[in-house]
Amino acid sequence: MLATSAVVGVLTDVAGASSHREAPLILGDPAADNTDVYAFSSPENADHVTLIANWIPFEEPNGGPNFYPWADDAEYLVHIDNDGDAVADLVYRWRFTTEDLRGTDTFLYNDGPVTSLDDENLLFRQHFTLDVSTDGGETYGDPVSEGPVVPSYVGRASMGSAQDYVDNLRQPAISEVAGGGRTLATQTEDPFFLDLRIFDLLYGGDLSETGQDTLEGYNVNSIVLEVPKAEVAVDHDAAANPVIGVWSTTTRPTLRNADGTAAEGSDHTQVSRLGQPLVNEVVVPAGLKDAFNAIPPAQDAEAADGAVVARVLEPEVPMLIETIYGIPAPGTPRYDIFEVFLTGIVSTEVLDVDGDPATANPIDVDLNSQALNAGAAEAFQPSEMLRLNMSITEPTGLDGQPLEELSRLGVVGGDIQGFPNGRRLADDVVDIELLALEGIYDVTNVPEDRAAAFEALQDGDGVPENDAAFGDTFPYLAAPETDAVNRAVGGSAGAAGVPPAGGSGGTWVPAVTGALAVLLMGIGGVSLLRSRSASSGSSTAEA
């Protein structure tokens, strides 16, 4: 199904954080805020597909005493459209329940070291139930998985090192899914890597503000699902129907009581949505961001009288780049971006993107549109979602041959297994998009008239990889970050077990030295001795 002789290009119009605080209303509800979605063929089993959805942005590791629970009254959903009608054919739903044993006895999350999920010292516990809908979320069947949630990382005294957390808490929480597969709900190091200073006039107005991984040190809550590809393909035939569309949402009760619990008889309504990374941040204008979070993909084309599609065809970011850096923006309407975001990359003979049979699609190859499936819907509906061709199971070149290693630049870097064909954890989506915006579709064959743009933008945001290494076994994510984002001199190592490159990675706090340090230590010691003496005297008197 791949046109392997063609050079595949991807043109998008965004660069920024995925769904970290992307819309006004969701700012006040971080527990419901989708941050990223990933979809890729399982590295351990070519017959399985891995879906990862993250929530709760900017989790600072020391954020106690309540840390970062899943919301009991929310529904966390992953949707699959496998026939291209923009309606979910499968909806996986995770719901959570909480057992809080602290009561009026303590403020602590745990009152001693925690070495297992059922450790009596763990006072705050959550469990999940996973069920599946095959009618777009109208009804759900019996649970296909149930299990413990991995608690938030509290600290070394409580849970040991990051590796201890993985061995003692995360790995034992992996739960089987009926019909094959496995799932996990856990805290993890935020796998998205980028420099967020793009919002300061696109990296400072002169590309001086690059090279800082804004998300280094922060965690997110993650749901990982790995299931047989046949479970999510049309007619359970992944060979004939290899392309799926994926997005995640969160729903909340339409009516809630004053204490935050769901009102009796209340329905749920969608409050957050994420498919392709970066769309709601800078493609969708501010006045439509909340609406985008509330609608399903089937409404994208008609929402706000077509305003969302209009912004895809007439994007803002290329014009900003032209204004700030003097690099001419590509001509509009941008049916190339329309193809990437709303239809998937596909040849004209399969699906005519611009409605003009006389013109070829901007990216005229067959890669990742559901229209390529044998069981595709007769009426394809353009809509925003992350699309994955599950038949590509390893890094693959533009010629269809295996690559020795993946390219972080995905399709633009000559690796058609990568973004925007799904999204792997190591795909550098910001750099992919910055290069493609300037008409650079193949970094090994840059057009002469784009050489200057390539010279200026080839390093992108200066953050080419994540600060913590990803794993090659389920759930593939790094352990959570363990140190405060603001660290003092001599702070201990983070999630990767070593200090971040270039120093502590946090804020340097001046050390107290010399006579002042001695004085303060002496005062502290005298105070401690007085306290102990008073305590001893009180105990003696009482005795």
Wavefront OBJ file of the C-alpha trace (Angstrom):
o trace
v 0.000 0.000 0.000
v 3.025 2.275 0.154
v 4.269 4.245 -2.821
v 7.848 3.442 -1.911
v 9.513 5.197 -4.823
v 8.237 8.648 -3.888
v 9.717 11.161 -1.519
v 7.164 11.701 1.209
v 6.822 15.164 2.721
v 4.872 16.391 5.681
v 3.710 19.969 5.971
v 2.170 21.082 9.239
v 1.787 24.520 10.705
v 2.411 24.209 14.394
v 5.174 24.152 16.925
v 4.653 24.225 20.669
v 3.758 21.952 23.522
v 1.233 19.270 22.792
v -1.803 19.795 24.982
v -0.172 21.331 28.025
v -2.600 24.064 29.158
v -3.792 24.643 25.603
v -7.265 26.122 26.145
v -8.752 28.593 28.649
v -11.290 26.337 30.380
v -9.017 23.311 30.796
v -6.500 25.451 32.706
v -8.705 25.049 35.761
v -8.994 21.264 35.496
v -5.523 19.707 35.095
v -6.768 16.235 36.099
v -8.830 16.204 32.903
v -6.216 17.797 30.632
v -4.955 15.478 27.867
v -1.302 16.256 27.129
v -0.142 13.796 24.440
v -1.149 10.754 22.410
v 1.265 8.202 20.923
v 0.514 5.272 18.609
v 3.066 2.812 17.236
v 3.609 -0.839 16.426
v 4.747 -2.746 19.505
v 8.542 -3.192 19.568
v 8.047 -6.522 21.359
v 5.281 -8.008 19.214
v 4.685 -6.997 15.601
v 1.081 -8.238 15.860
v 0.271 -5.722 18.616
v -0.240 -1.966 18.585
v 0.684 0.337 21.481
v -1.427 3.364 22.405
v -0.302 5.854 25.055
v -2.357 8.762 26.350
v -1.118 11.223 28.969
v -2.863 13.628 31.334
v -2.078 16.283 33.988
v 0.698 18.543 32.672
v 3.655 19.879 34.650
v 3.603 17.484 37.601
v 6.401 18.708 39.848
v 7.854 15.649 41.637
v 7.640 17.218 45.094
v 3.997 18.239 44.687
v 2.594 16.704 47.885
v 0.817 15.978 50.081
v -1.930 14.900 47.655
v 0.280 14.540 44.587
v -1.481 13.656 41.301
v -4.520 11.351 41.506
v -6.803 10.410 38.633
v -10.249 11.961 39.042
v -12.879 9.552 40.361
v -15.726 11.292 38.531
v -13.999 11.589 35.154
v -13.879 9.135 32.270
v -10.544 8.768 30.473
v -11.080 7.596 26.909
v -9.074 6.414 23.898
v -11.015 6.345 20.611
v -10.337 4.351 17.423
v -11.816 5.204 14.003
v -10.801 2.440 11.603
v -13.027 3.154 8.576
v -12.615 6.901 8.067
v -16.105 8.160 8.902
v -14.748 10.202 11.874
v -16.922 8.214 14.318
v -15.259 6.012 16.904
v -15.603 2.305 16.119
v -14.010 1.434 19.465
v -13.852 3.461 22.662
v -11.625 2.236 25.502
v -12.766 3.743 28.822
v -10.775 3.880 32.065
v -12.557 4.838 35.286
v -10.905 5.184 38.666
v -11.877 4.631 42.294
v -9.986 5.896 45.327
v -9.281 4.342 48.712
v -8.030 7.101 51.017
v -7.026 5.679 54.394
v -5.622 8.898 55.856
v -8.837 10.163 57.394
v -8.180 12.485 60.323
v -5.017 10.664 61.366
v -2.383 12.110 59.048
v -1.646 14.359 56.099
v 0.916 11.913 54.690
v 0.416 9.987 51.432
v 2.260 7.116 53.160
v 3.414 6.757 56.754
v 6.445 4.577 56.060
v 8.488 3.104 53.213
v 6.373 1.631 50.394
v 7.794 -1.463 48.685
v 4.656 -2.977 47.137
v 1.237 -1.975 45.852
v -0.469 -3.498 48.897
v 2.021 -2.163 51.439
v 0.161 -1.123 54.579
v 2.213 2.074 54.651
v 0.580 3.254 51.421
v -2.438 5.261 52.598
v -3.706 6.587 49.261
v -4.601 3.975 46.648
v -6.472 3.943 43.363
v -7.844 1.186 41.134
v -9.003 1.263 37.520
v -11.712 -0.457 35.506
v -11.374 -0.706 31.723
v -14.337 -1.442 29.468
v -14.953 -1.033 25.738
v -17.726 0.423 23.578
v -18.356 -0.646 19.992
v -21.130 1.882 19.298
v -19.307 5.182 19.681
v -19.570 5.317 23.458
v -23.314 4.878 23.747
v -22.978 1.602 25.685
v -20.160 -0.407 27.203
v -19.657 -4.110 27.780
v -18.305 -5.928 30.804
v -14.871 -4.864 32.052
v -11.987 -6.248 30.020
v -9.410 -5.346 32.664
v -9.234 -4.235 36.271
v -6.235 -3.533 38.427
v -4.211 -1.262 40.682
v -2.991 2.191 39.740
v 0.663 2.950 40.323
v 0.798 5.682 43.004
v 2.599 8.963 42.505
v 6.289 8.936 43.339
v 6.685 10.522 46.791
v 10.446 10.487 47.367
v 13.448 8.312 48.091
v 12.661 7.772 51.756
v 9.169 6.633 50.803
v 9.684 4.665 47.587
v 13.424 4.364 46.996
v 15.055 5.200 43.696
v 13.340 5.590 40.345
v 14.346 2.001 39.551
v 12.874 0.811 42.863
v 9.629 2.529 41.879
v 9.605 0.679 38.562
v 10.482 -2.717 40.062
v 8.266 -2.576 43.143
v 5.251 -0.591 41.962
v 5.049 -0.072 38.214
v 5.847 -3.523 36.865
v 3.497 -5.354 39.282
v 0.650 -3.033 38.241
v 0.673 -4.158 34.586
v -2.699 -5.838 34.027
v -3.878 -8.250 31.357
v -6.657 -7.287 28.939
v -9.300 -9.817 27.911
v -8.782 -10.902 24.324
v -5.058 -10.304 24.559
v -2.846 -7.405 25.493
v -2.067 -5.437 28.631
v -2.628 -2.044 30.193
v -1.127 0.190 32.856
v -2.045 3.438 34.615
v 1.028 5.081 36.082
v 2.966 8.240 36.704
v 5.838 8.721 34.271
v 8.427 11.246 33.231
v 6.827 13.510 30.617
v 7.996 11.931 27.330
v 7.449 15.060 25.237
v 10.601 17.105 24.671
v 10.804 20.646 23.292
v 11.686 24.242 24.032
v 8.452 26.051 24.880
v 9.904 29.499 24.327
v 8.351 29.420 20.890
v 5.581 31.486 22.460
v 8.080 34.323 22.973
v 7.783 35.511 19.367
v 8.957 32.175 17.946
v 12.093 31.624 20.019
v 12.978 35.182 20.930
v 12.618 36.777 17.521
v 16.142 35.724 16.514
v 16.247 31.983 17.344
v 18.310 32.793 20.450
v 15.855 31.077 22.806
v 16.417 27.420 21.951
v 18.051 24.392 23.519
v 16.174 24.222 26.825
v 13.866 21.236 27.331
v 11.022 23.014 29.082
v 9.461 19.760 30.256
v 12.648 18.339 31.772
v 12.031 17.417 35.396
v 8.241 17.181 35.106
v 5.964 14.125 35.156
v 2.545 13.244 33.768
v -0.066 10.580 34.412
v -0.084 7.978 31.667
v -2.381 5.225 30.424
v -0.695 2.611 28.247
v -2.693 0.074 26.240
v -1.237 -2.655 24.062
v -3.678 -4.892 22.164
v -3.630 -7.147 19.105
v -3.915 -5.162 15.890
v -6.820 -7.377 14.899
v -8.791 -5.985 17.849
v -8.768 -2.451 16.407
v -8.878 -3.171 12.640
v -11.998 -3.255 10.474
v -13.454 -6.798 10.516
v -10.521 -7.790 12.759
v -8.376 -7.980 9.625
v -5.260 -5.879 10.144
v -3.688 -7.046 6.885
v -6.515 -5.695 4.719
v -7.279 -2.757 7.034
v -3.998 -1.582 8.565
v -4.785 2.114 9.154
v -6.441 3.405 12.306
v -7.176 6.895 13.613
v -6.592 7.556 17.326
v -7.526 10.329 19.746
v -8.082 10.661 23.481
v -10.697 12.583 25.440
v -11.804 13.225 28.990
v -15.400 13.552 30.098
v -16.774 15.093 33.275
v -20.263 14.959 34.827
v -22.475 17.596 33.297
v -23.704 18.501 36.794
v -21.627 18.283 39.960
v -22.462 18.797 43.600
v -20.735 21.467 45.657
v -18.229 18.892 46.945
v -17.214 17.997 43.404
v -19.046 14.669 43.174
v -21.330 13.874 40.265
v -24.946 14.881 40.730
v -27.411 12.009 40.689
v -28.485 11.147 37.157
v -25.931 13.451 35.565
v -24.549 12.585 32.149
v -20.932 13.079 31.132
v -19.709 15.719 28.719
v -16.393 15.991 26.865
v -14.026 18.609 28.278
v -10.684 17.736 26.674
v -9.494 16.179 23.417
v -6.176 15.348 21.782
v -5.157 13.579 18.586
v -2.267 15.013 16.579
v 0.206 16.904 18.746
v 0.176 20.700 18.792
v -3.114 21.301 16.972
v -5.137 23.097 19.624
v -2.190 25.212 20.782
v -1.435 27.173 17.626
v -3.612 25.974 14.755
v -6.899 26.644 16.513
v -7.315 30.342 17.434
v -7.989 31.329 21.024
v -11.696 31.898 20.521
v -12.247 28.321 19.306
v -9.973 26.384 21.669
v -12.621 25.479 24.246
v -15.052 24.488 21.501
v -12.448 22.230 19.876
v -11.946 20.446 23.204
v -15.681 19.779 23.419
v -16.487 18.400 19.958
v -15.833 14.992 18.339
v -13.836 14.683 15.090
v -17.065 14.180 13.120
v -17.902 17.857 13.770
v -14.516 19.315 12.787
v -15.463 20.235 9.222
v -18.619 22.135 10.180
v -17.626 23.555 13.571
v -17.923 27.347 13.831
v -18.997 27.564 10.181
v -15.829 25.798 9.075
v -13.462 28.042 11.054
v -11.230 25.153 12.182
v -10.692 23.950 8.608
v -10.168 27.543 7.479
v -7.299 27.905 9.948
v -5.727 24.723 8.600
v -5.918 26.045 5.046
v -4.763 29.564 6.056
v -2.355 28.874 8.950
v -0.982 31.590 11.188
v 2.467 30.244 12.048
v 4.055 30.451 8.554
v 2.941 34.071 8.360
v 4.533 34.762 11.743
v 7.771 33.171 10.564
v 7.691 35.393 7.489
v 7.031 38.511 9.555
v 9.690 37.801 12.177
v 12.399 36.100 10.128
v 11.700 37.246 6.587
v 11.289 33.698 5.234
v 8.399 33.772 2.729
v 5.417 31.657 3.716
v 4.198 28.984 1.295
v 1.175 29.913 -0.759
v -2.338 29.207 0.406
v -4.752 27.413 0.601
v -2.594 24.780 2.324
v -4.116 21.509 1.164
v -0.861 19.858 2.175
v -1.644 20.597 5.822
v -5.254 19.615 5.243
v -3.987 16.228 4.032
v -1.736 15.644 7.026
v -4.210 16.742 9.696
v -7.610 15.882 8.306
v -7.339 12.989 5.823
v -4.023 11.259 6.282
v -1.382 11.048 3.571
v -2.959 9.421 0.523
v -2.779 9.423 -3.273
v -5.272 11.341 -5.395
v -6.681 8.194 -6.993
v -7.704 6.883 -3.572
v -8.993 10.140 -2.058
v -9.021 13.557 -3.729
v -8.025 15.968 -0.969
v -8.731 19.332 -2.606
v -11.823 18.303 -4.560
v -10.173 18.988 -7.916
v -9.483 15.748 -9.847
v -7.218 17.683 -12.206
v -4.649 18.319 -9.466
v -2.671 15.715 -7.567
v -2.727 15.669 -3.793
v 0.132 17.736 -2.358
v 1.682 14.574 -0.885
v 0.597 12.101 -3.543
v 1.505 8.779 -1.939
v -0.372 6.179 0.060
v 0.721 6.089 3.680
v -1.759 6.512 6.518
v -5.337 7.354 5.530
v -8.214 5.054 6.510
v -9.361 5.455 2.906
v -6.659 2.885 2.101
v -8.452 0.181 4.114
v -10.441 -2.460 2.267
v -13.278 -1.818 4.711
v -13.182 1.983 4.482
v -16.447 3.881 4.739
v -17.999 4.918 1.425
v -18.137 8.543 2.550
v -14.754 9.544 4.002
v -15.050 12.377 6.535
v -12.047 14.698 6.934
v -11.323 15.139 10.631
v -8.455 15.697 13.037
v -6.881 12.604 14.646
v -3.540 10.781 14.842
v -3.412 8.216 12.001
v -1.223 5.106 12.039
v -0.462 2.507 9.369
v 0.040 -0.538 11.577
v 1.658 -2.569 8.779
v 4.922 -0.634 9.133
v 6.497 -2.447 12.071
v 10.072 -1.129 12.044
v 12.021 1.928 10.899
v 11.557 1.978 7.127
v 13.126 4.127 4.421
v 11.403 5.995 1.631
v 12.327 3.067 -0.633
v 10.432 0.631 1.589
v 13.596 -1.023 2.894
v 14.395 -1.464 6.613
v 16.615 1.128 8.278
v 19.317 0.278 10.794
v 17.894 2.816 13.228
v 14.939 5.162 13.416
v 15.137 8.791 12.416
v 13.982 11.251 15.057
v 12.619 13.314 12.144
v 10.194 10.577 11.093
v 8.925 10.871 7.528
v 10.842 14.111 6.907
v 14.007 12.287 7.951
v 13.300 9.433 5.542
v 11.678 7.057 8.057
v 8.049 6.363 7.170
v 7.383 4.510 10.412
v 7.571 7.828 12.261
v 5.444 10.929 12.749
v 3.044 11.861 11.244
v 2.493 8.168 10.568
v 1.467 7.600 14.143
v 3.827 8.945 16.763
v 6.709 7.142 18.420
v 8.094 8.301 21.757
v 11.374 9.426 20.181
v 9.844 11.365 17.274
v 10.964 15.012 17.399
v 7.667 16.478 16.263
v 8.692 20.124 16.696
v 11.744 19.866 14.461
v 9.796 17.817 11.906
v 7.225 20.557 11.637
v 9.639 23.496 11.588
v 11.558 21.965 8.674
v 8.436 20.987 6.754
v 6.947 24.455 7.189
v 9.806 25.772 5.100
v 9.281 23.296 2.277
v 12.009 20.902 3.389
v 10.456 17.497 2.905
v 13.597 15.383 2.787
v 16.620 16.443 4.831
v 18.893 14.450 2.530
v 17.684 16.336 -0.540
v 17.080 19.980 0.320
v 15.968 22.115 -2.675
v 18.453 24.824 -3.601
v 15.980 27.601 -2.947
v 15.403 26.261 0.572
v 19.073 25.908 1.503
v 19.151 29.141 3.504
v 16.031 28.163 5.428
v 17.518 24.743 6.151
v 20.730 26.337 7.372
v 18.756 28.514 9.780
v 16.297 25.884 10.996
v 18.086 22.550 10.795
v 18.654 22.508 14.562
v 14.986 23.288 15.206
v 14.323 24.090 18.846
v 17.684 22.665 19.913
v 16.098 19.805 21.862
v 16.641 16.700 19.701
v 15.852 14.043 22.289
v 14.236 13.391 25.635
v 16.231 13.978 28.814
v 15.491 10.415 29.990
v 15.934 7.275 27.900
v 12.877 5.333 26.770
v 12.674 1.572 27.265
v 12.395 -1.228 24.730
v 9.902 -3.232 26.808
v 6.349 -2.430 27.904
v 5.364 0.243 28.893
v 8.365 1.831 27.067
v 8.163 5.026 29.133
v 10.897 6.276 31.447
v 10.487 6.184 35.209
v 9.081 9.330 36.788
v 11.352 12.225 37.590
v 12.365 12.055 41.243
v 13.928 15.439 41.999
v 12.472 18.877 42.405
v 12.504 20.983 39.255
v 14.238 23.691 41.323
v 17.292 21.934 42.713
v 20.013 23.153 45.035
v 23.723 22.668 44.412
v 24.582 19.028 44.910
v 21.026 17.842 44.195
v 20.635 14.163 43.462
v 20.027 12.550 40.089
v 16.708 12.557 38.263
v 14.739 9.866 36.472
v 17.619 8.700 34.320
v 19.831 8.175 37.362
v 22.367 10.833 36.335
v 22.402 14.628 36.563
v 20.926 16.341 33.494
v 23.417 17.442 30.851
v 24.866 20.872 31.406
v 24.531 20.931 35.184
v 21.778 20.413 37.704
v 19.071 21.453 35.267
v 17.362 23.467 37.986
v 17.764 26.759 39.805
v 21.119 27.189 41.545
v 20.684 28.235 45.147
v 23.696 30.053 46.679
v 25.384 27.951 49.345
v 25.785 29.330 52.858
v 29.486 29.232 53.629
v 32.139 30.417 56.040
v 31.439 31.973 59.405
v 27.748 32.467 58.661
v 27.345 28.741 58.016
v 29.130 27.899 61.264
v 26.972 30.383 63.155
v 23.729 28.992 61.721
v 24.818 25.409 62.408
v 25.639 26.324 65.982
v 22.290 28.033 66.507
v 20.515 25.024 65.044
v 22.437 22.631 67.264
v 21.711 24.638 70.434
v 18.048 24.864 69.483
v 17.867 21.114 68.923
v 19.556 20.368 72.267
v 17.191 22.737 74.087
v 14.225 21.086 72.409
v 15.380 17.626 73.387
v 16.163 18.789 76.941
v 12.735 20.328 77.325
v 11.127 17.230 75.943
v 13.120 15.023 78.318
v 12.275 17.213 81.285
v 8.608 17.175 80.416
v 8.633 13.409 80.143
v 10.430 13.055 83.471
v 7.982 15.368 85.207
v 5.043 13.463 83.810
v 6.570 10.180 84.900
l 1 2 3 4 5 6 7 8 9 10 11 12 13 14 15 16 17 18 19 20 21 22 23 24 25 26 27 28 29 30 31 32 33 34 35 36 37 38 39 40 41 42 43 44 45 46 47 48 49 50 51 52 53 54 55 56 57 58 59 60 61 62 63 64 65 66 67 68 69 70 71 72 73 74 75 76 77 78 79 80 81 82 83 84 85 86 87 88 89 90 91 92 93 94 95 96 97 98 99 100 101 102 103 104 105 106 107 108 109 110 111 112 113 114 115 116 117 118 119 120 121 122 123 124 125 126 127 128 129 130 131 132 133 134 135 136 137 138 139 140 141 142 143 144 145 146 147 148 149 150 151 152 153 154 155 156 157 158 159 160 161 162 163 164 165 166 167 168 169 170 171 172 173 174 175 176 177 178 179 180 181 182 183 184 185 186 187 188 189 190 191 192 193 194 195 196 197 198 199 200 201 202 203 204 205 206 207 208 209 210 211 212 213 214 215 216 217 218 219 220 221 222 223 224 225 226 227 228 229 230 231 232 233 234 235 236 237 238 239 240 241 242 243 244 245 246 247 248 249 250 251 252 253 254 255 256 257 258 259 260 261 262 263 264 265 266 267 268 269 270 271 272 273 274 275 276 277 278 279 280 281 282 283 284 285 286 287 288 289 290 291 292 293 294 295 296 297 298 299 300 301 302 303 304 305 306 307 308 309 310 311 312 313 314 315 316 317 318 319 320 321 322 323 324 325 326 327 328 329 330 331 332 333 334 335 336 337 338 339 340 341 342 343 344 345 346 347 348 349 350 351 352 353 354 355 356 357 358 359 360 361 362 363 364 365 366 367 368 369 370 371 372 373 374 375 376 377 378 379 380 381 382 383 384 385 386 387 388 389 390 391 392 393 394 395 396 397 398 399 400 401 402 403 404 405 406 407 408 409 410 411 412 413 414 415 416 417 418 419 420 421 422 423 424 425 426 427 428 429 430 431 432 433 434 435 436 437 438 439 440 441 442 443 444 445 446 447 448 449 450 451 452 453 454 455 456 457 458 459 460 461 462 463 464 465 466 467 468 469 470 471 472 473 474 475 476 477 478 479 480 481 482 483 484 485 486 487 488 489 490 491 492 493 494 495 496 497 498 499 500 501 502 503 504 505 506 507 508 509 510 511 512 513 514 515 516 517 518 519 520 521 522 523 524 525 526 527 528 529 530 531 532 533 534 535 536 537 538 539 540 541 542 543
